[in-house]
Amino acid sequence: MSAETVEVSVVAGRHPGGDARALQSVIKSFDLIEALVEQGEATASDLAALVAEPRSSVYRMLATLQQIGLVEPGSRRGVYRPGLGLVRLCGAVLTRFDERQLAMPVLERLRAETKETVHLCLRRGFQAVFIERLPGERLHTLAVKLGGVLPLHVGASPRTLLAFEPDAFWDEYFAAVPVEPWMPSSPANEAEVRELLYDIRRTGVAISDEDVVAGVATVGAPIFDHRGAVRAALAFNLLPETFRGARDAYVELARAASVDASRAFGYDLAANGLPLP
């Protein structure tokens, strides 16, 4: 509970009509938050017009909401946007949302930037399930169809899901799933897969360069939820020569998508860094 909330409660208890004033203040704050969520970003002047409140009152409400993390500075000076605290407050509800809905804006932007096919997958037991695919301008041979599965050690996005699970889960996985190379360039044994997983933990990016399908390179990255747990993995396909010619640029593109998608789930990856499993 914030200091201002405590103060409001005390005032409400001491003065007649305090309960009504406190309730009205809460209603106005929710109106302001709702308007900000609908706009995405807005100035205090814009919000004052939307909620029919004096600009001075809106500034005071914004200052209070910033203190408790429900509002944060926007992309330019004088602009505000919903804060991560607002997402965290909805953490229990977020678990019921369709991951595709939350990740879709980032996936669509990634497809627009790369012109390539983009994927989203989740872990189910010892497998990665591909739950979304946005086709790009170039057709690639695909290892699995939408709704298909791959073992967690095979490919960029499955390895991303495995990498950010605890070491104990790795032990369970390798005890149950044999590691066999899919392609000549695929990891050939458990030790090689573990080395790749540690690298993904360190960099936040997974790379598959023709080790699942000939003629296809894939760059993957994790999506973390409000608890800092890996929730999903996104990835995009490239021609191997295209990827090799601009490897660093594509790696940074995947990292940026990971940051933005994780923010949608309530985790500030840019500020907090890669979470330890």
N, C-alpha and C positions, 0 to 999 in steps of 0.2 A: 504494500500500500504506500502511495506517495505521501510526502509531507502535506501537499495541498489537499489530498483526500482526507487526511486526518483532520486538517484545519476545518474543512467543510463540515465534517461530522460533528466537531466540537461546537461550531457556530450553530449548526442545526439543532443541537441539543439545548443551547442556551437561550435561543430567541424564538418567539412565536413566529411561525411561518418559515422557519429555517429548513424544514424538510421539503417544503414546496420549492424554495429557492435552490436547494441542492439538487433536487430532481430536475428542475429546469436547466441547471448548469450541465448536468449529465446529458440531457436530451440534446442540448445545443452542441455539446462536444461530439456526440454520435452523428448528428446531422453534418457537422464539419468533416468528420472522418469519412462518412458515406460520400459526401461530395468530392473529397479528395481521391477516394478510391475510384469513383466513376471517371474523374478527369485524368487520373494517372499522375499528372503533375499540374500545379496551378500556383498562381501568385496569391498573396493575401487579399488583394483587391478582387481578383476573380472569385475567390471563396466567399468574400463578404457579400458579393452580389448573389451568389448561388444560395446562401443560407439566410439572406436578408438580415444580416447583423452588421453593426458598425465595424469599420476596419480596425479600430483600436481594440475592440473586443475579440476579433478574430486573431489579431497579433498575440493577445494574451493567451488565448486558447492554444494557438500553435506553439507558443513558448512552453506551456505546460506539457503538451503532448510530446514535444521534443525531449523534454526531461525524462519522460518515462518510455521513450523509444517507439512511440506509436506514429510519430512523424519524423522525417529527416530532411535535410537539405536536398534539393533536386539537382538537376543537371546544370543549372546556371544560377547565378546570384539572384536572390529574391524569389526563387521558386521552391516549392515544397512537394514532397511525395510521401506515400505511406512508408512507414519505417518497418524494420525487421521485427521490432517488438510486436507489431500488429500481427505478423505472420506467426510468431511464436505463440501468441495467445490462442491462436487457432490450431495449434499443433495437433490436438486430439482429433479435430475435424479433418485436418489435412490427410490423415491416414485413410480416410474414406474416399478421398478424391481419386479420380482416374488420373494416373501419372501422365497420360497423353495430353490431357487438358492443360496441366501445369507446364509441361515441357514444350508444347506445340509452338508457341511464339519463337522460342529459341531455335527449334528444329527448322521452322520455316525460314528464319533469317539465315541460318547456316546453309540451307539449300540455295537461297538467293545469292549468297556470297560465293559459294563454290560451284554452283550450277550442277552439283553432283547429287547422287542418291544419299539420303540421310536415314539413319536407323535409330530406334530406341529399343532397349531390351531390359528385362528384369531377371533377377535370379529366382528360380524356383527349385529348391533342393540343390542338386549338383548340376543343374542345367541352366543355360541362359535362354530365355524365351523372347523372341523378337515380336514386340507388340505394336510397332509402328514403323512404316517405311514411306518416305516421301521420295518418289522417283525423280531423278535428275534428268538433265538434257542428254546425257550419255548413258546408253544401256550397258550394264555390266553383267557378267555371269555371276549368279548369286549362289552362296553355299546353302542357304535355307530360304524358304518362302516366309511370308508374313504369317506369324503364328508358329513357325518352326522353332527348333531348338538346336543348340550346340552344347557340347561339354564345356565347362567353365574354363578349361585351359586352352581352348581352341579359338583363335581370333581375337581381335582388338577389344571389342566391347565385352565379350565373355570374360576375358582375362582381367579387364577393369573391375568387373563385379567381384571376381575372386580376390584380386589384390587387396581390396580394402576390407576383407573379412579378417577376423582374428587368426593368429597363427594356428590355434587349436582347430579351427575349421579347415585350414589347409591340410593339417594332418589327417583329419577325417576324410577329406576329399581324396587325397592321394592313396589312402588305404582302400578306398572303394572304387576309384576310377583309374583304370590303366592308362598310362601315357604312351600313345603311339603316334608317330609322325604322320600327319596328313599329306604333307608335301615334302620334297627334298629339303626345303628351307625351314620346315617346321621344327620346333623344339622336339628333341628326340627322347628325352627322359625327364624324370621329376626334377632333377637338379637344374636342368636348363629352364624349365618352366618357373621354378622358384626364383631363379636369377631375374627372369623377366618380370615377375611379380614385384620383387623388391625395387626394380627400376621404375615400375609404374607408381608404386608408393612414393618414391622419391621425386618423380617429375610430374605426376598427375596426368600423364598421357600414355596411352598404349598404342603400339604400332604393329600392324600386321602387313608385311611386305611380301605378297605372294606366298604366304605360308598356309593359306586356307584354299584359295582359288588362284590358279594361274592367270596372270594379267590383271590382278586386282590388288591394290594396296588400300589399307583401311587405317584411319586414325580415330581412336576412341578416347573418351574422357568420362570421369565419374560425375554423377549428380548426387549430392548429399542432402539429407533432410534436416529439419530443424534441430535434431539431436546430434548432428554430425555423423550419422550412419549413412553408408552408401545405400541409395534408394533405387538407382537406375544407372544406365550407361548410355551415352549417345555416341554416335560414330558416323563418319562419312567415307564414301569410297572415292578412290582416285585411280587413274592409270599409274602404274609404278614409276614410269619415267617422269610424269608430272609431279608426283610426290617427291621423288629424289631431287628434282630440279629446284624445289622450293620447300625443302623439308622444314626448316625453322619457321617459315611463315605459316605452314599448315599446322604445325604443333602449337603455335601461339593462338591460332584461330580456334583450335579445339579447347585450349585452356580458357579462352575468353568465353566460349559457349558453356563450359563447365561452371564458371563463376556465375554467369547470368542464370543458368538453369537452377543451380543450387540456391541462389537468392530467391527464386520463385517458390522453392520448397522451405525457405526460412533459414538457410545457412549462409553466413557471410564468408565465403571462401577467400575473398580478396583480403579481408581483415584478419581472419583467424588461421588461414593456411590450411594445408591438407591435414585432416584429423587422423589421429592414430586409431587403428582398429581396436 
